[in-house]
Amino acid sequence: MTTAAAQPTTQSDDTIAAHIVQAGVAPDELTRLFKALSDGLRLDILHLLRTDSYGVLELCRIVDVRQSALSHHLKILAQADLVSTRREGNSIFYRRALVLDDDPAAEIKRAAFAALDAQQLREELAAGAQQINDERSEQSLLFFERHADRFIEKQDLIAEYAQYRETLHDLLAGLRLPENSSAIEVGPGESPLLSELAERFPNLSALDNSREMLTRAEKQLQQLAPKLAGNVDFVHGDTTALLADSQNLARYDLMVFNMVLHHIPSPQTTFKDCAQLLASGGTLILIDLSHHDQDWVKASCGDLWLGFADSDLDGWAEAAGLHCSQRVYLGLKNGFQVQIRVFINQ
């Protein structure tokens, strides 16, 4: 297996070397780090993890390596603090580790990541990653096609909209967005939030990649606010599909994801899409679950992810150029925690 030569980084070798000396990177840490970066397969793994997180079996399929061998390489990367893990039920997902400013080896890691990211992902790896993403998307769509008529009931087993509605509306009011702001709700389903947004924003869109759920959202709006139904533009697709139309670039002043991100195959990509779709100074409101270990929601509610840790959301937002301005956490009696995050497009 070969890996293309790294492109020059923005820092000279002398600059990095000076930083290593000044930061006092321990020799054993340098050994672990350079060992991890000296193998082509491990570089491929780090390259893949730039835009998504993957389970061991998913990575095995993409890089075409046996699980035992891949686990060995992942262990070396973890020992060098180049990857971190997140448990999703019985599965472990890997992503690039966040590089913190107080890490003595931070500049080495950033330079290595920058060199990898300057290259185009090899065709066979990109194809394998796309297949995994398509399978995740198909899994989610299949669930909604089978359970659309009872989805809101299933969702309420975890978190009813009424439990965080008042907090969300307080945050919306605090944004003081003009009435003519362009807003969009992604994955509205049968929640009453869409009708409430329609009352605030005449220029409102609703986006969903499930035609069945989009139809139900439209019917729900016609029932709750028939006079406003004609003002909402219903769009079939996802954020990536929106980006294909250049007219949508930097268009939206507000994007809202209400209990949707845990159904999306690649949340990290979604953050990057939102950064391009939001106008300068635009706002992304994300309502979702904090990370949990209740694996039953995957089968019962079609969840792809068991909520999200702060570090994941903050890292994805930062990489996309979004700044977290507010965060609210609401504990529920059933053991779940709802988090409401407000991100601003810088």
PLY file of the C-alpha trace (Angstrom):
ply
format ascii 1.0
element vertex 346
property float x
property float y
property float z
element edge 345
property int vertex1
property int vertex2
end_header
0.00 0.00 0.00
1.40 3.38 -0.99
0.63 6.88 0.12
1.28 9.99 -1.94
4.10 12.22 -0.78
3.04 14.92 1.63
2.79 18.46 0.32
4.89 21.19 1.96
3.31 22.67 5.06
3.10 26.31 5.99
5.88 25.95 8.56
9.53 25.32 7.86
11.35 22.35 9.34
13.48 24.77 11.38
10.38 26.39 12.87
8.93 23.05 13.94
12.28 21.89 15.28
12.60 25.08 17.32
9.13 24.55 18.73
9.99 20.96 19.72
13.01 22.17 21.63
11.15 25.05 23.26
8.11 22.94 24.19
10.29 20.24 25.69
8.68 17.27 23.95
9.78 14.13 25.78
11.95 11.71 23.75
9.58 8.78 24.33
6.67 10.89 23.11
8.60 11.79 19.96
9.36 8.12 19.42
5.68 7.15 19.65
4.63 10.03 17.42
7.19 9.47 14.66
6.57 5.72 14.75
2.87 6.31 14.24
3.51 8.68 11.32
6.06 6.43 9.60
3.61 3.92 8.13
1.59 4.41 4.94
-1.48 2.56 6.20
-1.59 4.62 9.36
-1.37 7.80 7.28
-4.27 6.53 5.18
-6.31 6.04 8.34
-5.55 9.56 9.57
-6.43 10.92 6.13
-9.80 9.12 6.21
-10.57 10.42 9.69
-10.31 14.01 8.52
-14.02 14.28 7.73
-15.70 11.42 9.59
-15.43 8.84 12.34
-15.50 5.12 11.62
-15.89 1.85 13.45
-13.17 -0.79 13.22
-15.13 -2.96 10.80
-15.92 0.04 8.60
-12.24 0.94 8.44
-11.35 -2.68 7.65
-13.59 -2.53 4.60
-12.29 0.83 3.40
-8.55 0.07 3.69
-8.98 -3.67 2.95
-7.08 -4.95 6.00
-7.90 -7.72 8.47
-9.36 -6.60 11.80
-6.44 -7.92 13.86
-3.93 -6.01 11.75
-6.00 -2.84 11.74
-6.44 -2.98 15.52
-2.65 -3.07 15.86
-2.28 0.08 13.76
-5.09 1.86 15.61
-3.39 1.07 18.92
-0.18 2.70 17.72
-2.09 5.79 16.59
-3.93 5.95 19.92
-0.69 5.64 21.90
0.62 8.65 19.99
-2.60 10.58 20.77
-3.37 10.94 17.07
-6.78 9.25 17.29
-9.44 9.13 19.99
-12.38 6.81 20.50
-16.09 7.10 21.14
-18.29 4.19 22.23
-21.53 3.74 20.30
-23.35 0.90 22.05
-21.22 -2.20 21.47
-19.06 -0.51 18.84
-16.00 1.73 19.13
-15.66 4.60 16.66
-12.37 6.30 15.90
-11.75 9.93 14.95
-8.76 12.21 14.81
-7.76 13.41 18.24
-8.25 17.09 18.95
-4.92 18.92 19.02
-4.85 21.09 22.13
-2.67 24.16 22.51
-1.05 22.83 25.70
0.12 19.65 23.94
3.95 19.89 23.64
3.75 18.04 20.31
0.86 20.14 18.98
2.83 21.73 16.13
4.11 18.37 14.90
0.59 16.94 14.84
-0.87 19.99 13.15
1.87 19.92 10.52
1.27 16.21 9.86
-2.50 16.70 9.56
-2.00 19.73 7.29
0.30 17.74 5.01
-2.26 14.94 4.72
-5.17 17.32 4.20
-3.34 19.10 1.39
-3.60 15.89 -0.65
-6.63 14.44 -2.36
-7.85 11.23 -0.77
-6.87 8.28 -2.93
-9.66 7.13 -5.25
-10.13 3.68 -3.71
-10.28 5.11 -0.19
-12.74 7.81 -1.23
-14.94 5.17 -2.89
-14.88 2.99 0.20
-15.73 5.90 2.48
-18.59 6.93 0.19
-20.00 3.39 0.28
-20.03 3.43 4.08
-21.73 6.82 4.05
-24.34 5.60 1.54
-25.08 2.55 3.67
-25.57 4.69 6.77
-27.90 6.99 4.82
-29.85 4.05 3.42
-30.23 2.60 6.92
-31.68 5.86 8.18
-34.01 6.34 5.20
-35.25 2.77 5.42
-36.17 3.27 9.05
-38.21 6.39 8.30
-39.98 4.71 5.39
-41.03 1.83 7.65
-41.88 3.83 10.77
-42.88 7.31 9.56
-46.42 6.90 10.91
-45.14 6.25 14.44
-41.88 8.14 14.48
-43.02 11.06 16.64
-44.32 8.54 19.17
-40.96 6.76 19.20
-39.08 10.05 19.45
-41.16 11.07 22.45
-39.88 8.01 24.29
-36.56 9.87 24.48
-37.31 13.59 24.55
-40.64 15.31 23.98
-40.47 18.67 22.25
-42.49 20.22 25.08
-39.63 19.48 27.48
-37.30 21.97 25.81
-39.67 24.15 23.77
-39.63 27.14 26.15
-35.83 27.16 26.40
-35.50 27.00 22.61
-37.91 29.89 22.12
-36.03 31.99 24.66
-32.83 31.40 22.67
-34.58 32.26 19.40
-35.94 35.48 20.87
-32.49 36.39 22.17
-31.03 36.20 18.67
-33.16 39.21 17.66
-33.14 38.15 14.03
-35.06 40.45 11.64
-38.41 39.16 10.46
-37.18 39.01 6.86
-34.32 36.63 7.79
-33.93 33.56 5.63
-34.42 30.47 7.83
-34.47 26.72 7.27
-35.33 23.75 9.48
-33.55 20.52 8.58
-35.54 17.34 9.20
-38.74 18.96 10.58
-40.83 15.77 10.75
-44.12 16.21 12.60
-42.78 18.46 15.33
-44.76 21.69 15.86
-41.48 23.63 15.66
-41.88 24.20 11.92
-45.20 26.00 12.40
-43.67 28.09 15.20
-40.76 29.07 12.97
-43.22 29.92 10.18
-44.88 32.44 12.50
-41.53 34.16 13.09
-39.97 33.93 9.62
-42.00 34.39 6.42
-38.93 33.35 4.42
-38.73 29.75 5.69
-37.67 26.45 4.10
-38.00 22.86 5.29
-35.41 20.29 4.20
-35.63 16.49 4.52
-34.07 13.61 2.62
-37.11 11.41 3.31
-40.04 12.22 1.01
-42.44 10.52 3.42
-41.31 12.65 6.36
-41.33 15.80 4.23
-44.94 15.08 3.21
-45.91 14.56 6.84
-44.23 17.83 7.80
-46.26 19.66 5.15
-49.53 18.08 6.32
-48.71 18.91 9.92
-48.09 22.55 9.00
-51.37 22.73 7.10
-53.18 21.49 10.21
-51.42 23.73 12.73
-51.03 26.90 10.66
-52.98 26.64 7.38
-52.54 30.34 6.59
-48.74 29.98 6.76
-48.39 26.70 4.88
-48.04 28.38 1.50
-45.10 30.47 2.73
-42.83 27.51 3.47
-40.64 26.04 0.74
-40.42 22.24 1.14
-37.18 20.83 -0.27
-36.33 17.16 -0.71
-32.64 16.44 -0.05
-29.89 17.15 2.45
-27.37 19.93 3.10
-24.95 18.50 0.54
-27.67 18.60 -2.11
-28.40 22.23 -1.22
-24.76 23.10 -1.83
-25.05 21.82 -5.39
-27.19 24.90 -6.12
-24.89 27.93 -5.95
-27.88 30.15 -5.14
-27.99 28.56 -1.66
-24.40 29.50 -0.77
-24.27 31.96 2.15
-28.05 32.26 1.92
-29.45 31.39 5.34
-29.46 33.60 8.41
-30.72 30.73 10.56
-30.47 26.96 10.31
-32.20 24.71 12.86
-31.55 21.01 13.50
-34.07 19.65 16.01
-33.16 16.11 17.10
-31.83 15.37 13.62
-28.03 15.20 13.77
-28.02 11.72 15.34
-29.78 10.45 12.18
-27.21 11.96 9.78
-24.51 9.63 8.37
-21.67 12.19 8.62
-22.28 14.92 11.21
-18.84 16.43 10.62
-19.63 16.97 6.93
-22.95 18.54 7.90
-21.16 21.18 9.98
-19.00 22.09 6.97
-22.06 22.25 4.73
-23.79 24.58 7.19
-20.79 26.92 7.25
-21.13 27.36 3.49
-24.92 27.69 3.56
-25.01 30.24 6.39
-24.58 33.90 5.68
-21.75 35.73 7.42
-22.84 36.06 11.04
-25.58 33.49 10.44
-26.74 31.19 13.25
-26.92 27.42 13.54
-29.13 26.09 16.33
-28.57 22.45 17.15
-30.83 20.52 19.52
-29.71 16.97 20.16
-28.86 14.42 22.82
-25.69 14.43 24.84
-23.68 11.25 24.43
-25.34 8.25 26.12
-25.08 4.46 26.23
-28.70 3.44 25.59
-28.15 1.35 22.49
-31.83 0.38 22.14
-32.57 3.71 20.42
-30.83 2.51 17.26
-33.44 -0.16 16.64
-36.40 1.71 18.14
-35.80 5.20 16.78
-33.39 4.70 13.87
-30.56 6.60 15.56
-27.17 6.24 13.87
-25.32 7.91 16.75
-25.82 7.74 20.51
-25.82 11.49 21.03
-22.72 13.67 20.94
-19.99 14.71 23.34
-19.08 18.38 23.72
-15.64 17.72 22.28
-17.11 16.27 19.07
-19.47 19.16 18.43
-16.90 21.79 19.38
-14.23 20.19 17.20
-16.48 19.87 14.15
-17.71 23.43 14.57
-14.22 24.86 14.94
-13.00 22.99 11.87
-15.92 24.43 9.89
-15.32 27.99 11.10
-18.34 28.10 13.42
-18.13 29.64 16.88
-20.20 28.32 19.79
-21.91 31.30 21.43
-24.31 29.54 23.78
-24.95 26.09 25.21
-27.78 24.81 27.41
-28.16 21.34 28.94
-31.46 19.90 30.12
-31.46 16.63 32.08
-34.48 14.40 31.60
-35.99 11.95 34.08
-35.43 9.00 31.72
-31.64 9.41 31.90
-31.17 11.30 28.63
-29.81 14.83 28.44
-30.85 17.35 25.79
-28.29 19.90 24.70
-29.09 23.07 22.78
-26.08 24.63 21.06
-25.92 27.95 19.23
-23.13 28.39 16.67
-22.29 31.55 14.75
-20.72 31.56 11.28
-17.63 33.73 11.67
0 1
1 2
2 3
3 4
4 5
5 6
6 7
7 8
8 9
9 10
10 11
11 12
12 13
13 14
14 15
15 16
16 17
17 18
18 19
19 20
20 21
21 22
22 23
23 24
24 25
25 26
26 27
27 28
28 29
29 30
30 31
31 32
32 33
33 34
34 35
35 36
36 37
37 38
38 39
39 40
40 41
41 42
42 43
43 44
44 45
45 46
46 47
47 48
48 49
49 50
50 51
51 52
52 53
53 54
54 55
55 56
56 57
57 58
58 59
59 60
60 61
61 62
62 63
63 64
64 65
65 66
66 67
67 68
68 69
69 70
70 71
71 72
72 73
73 74
74 75
75 76
76 77
77 78
78 79
79 80
80 81
81 82
82 83
83 84
84 85
85 86
86 87
87 88
88 89
89 90
90 91
91 92
92 93
93 94
94 95
95 96
96 97
97 98
98 99
99 100
100 101
101 102
102 103
103 104
104 105
105 106
106 107
107 108
108 109
109 110
110 111
111 112
112 113
113 114
114 115
115 116
116 117
117 118
118 119
119 120
120 121
121 122
122 123
123 124
124 125
125 126
126 127
127 128
128 129
129 130
130 131
131 132
132 133
133 134
134 135
135 136
136 137
137 138
138 139
139 140
140 141
141 142
142 143
143 144
144 145
145 146
146 147
147 148
148 149
149 150
150 151
151 152
152 153
153 154
154 155
155 156
156 157
157 158
158 159
159 160
160 161
161 162
162 163
163 164
164 165
165 166
166 167
167 168
168 169
169 170
170 171
171 172
172 173
173 174
174 175
175 176
176 177
177 178
178 179
179 180
180 181
181 182
182 183
183 184
184 185
185 186
186 187
187 188
188 189
189 190
190 191
191 192
192 193
193 194
194 195
195 196
196 197
197 198
198 199
199 200
200 201
201 202
202 203
203 204
204 205
205 206
206 207
207 208
208 209
209 210
210 211
211 212
212 213
213 214
214 215
215 216
216 217
217 218
218 219
219 220
220 221
221 222
222 223
223 224
224 225
225 226
226 227
227 228
228 229
229 230
230 231
231 232
232 233
233 234
234 235
235 236
236 237
237 238
238 239
239 240
240 241
241 242
242 243
243 244
244 245
245 246
246 247
247 248
248 249
249 250
250 251
251 252
252 253
253 254
254 255
255 256
256 257
257 258
258 259
259 260
260 261
261 262
262 263
263 264
264 265
265 266
266 267
267 268
268 269
269 270
270 271
271 272
272 273
273 274
274 275
275 276
276 277
277 278
278 279
279 280
280 281
281 282
282 283
283 284
284 285
285 286
286 287
287 288
288 289
289 290
290 291
291 292
292 293
293 294
294 295
295 296
296 297
297 298
298 299
299 300
300 301
301 302
302 303
303 304
304 305
305 306
306 307
307 308
308 309
309 310
310 311
311 312
312 313
313 314
314 315
315 316
316 317
317 318
318 319
319 320
320 321
321 322
322 323
323 324
324 325
325 326
326 327
327 328
328 329
329 330
330 331
331 332
332 333
333 334
334 335
335 336
336 337
337 338
338 339
339 340
340 341
341 342
342 343
343 344
344 345
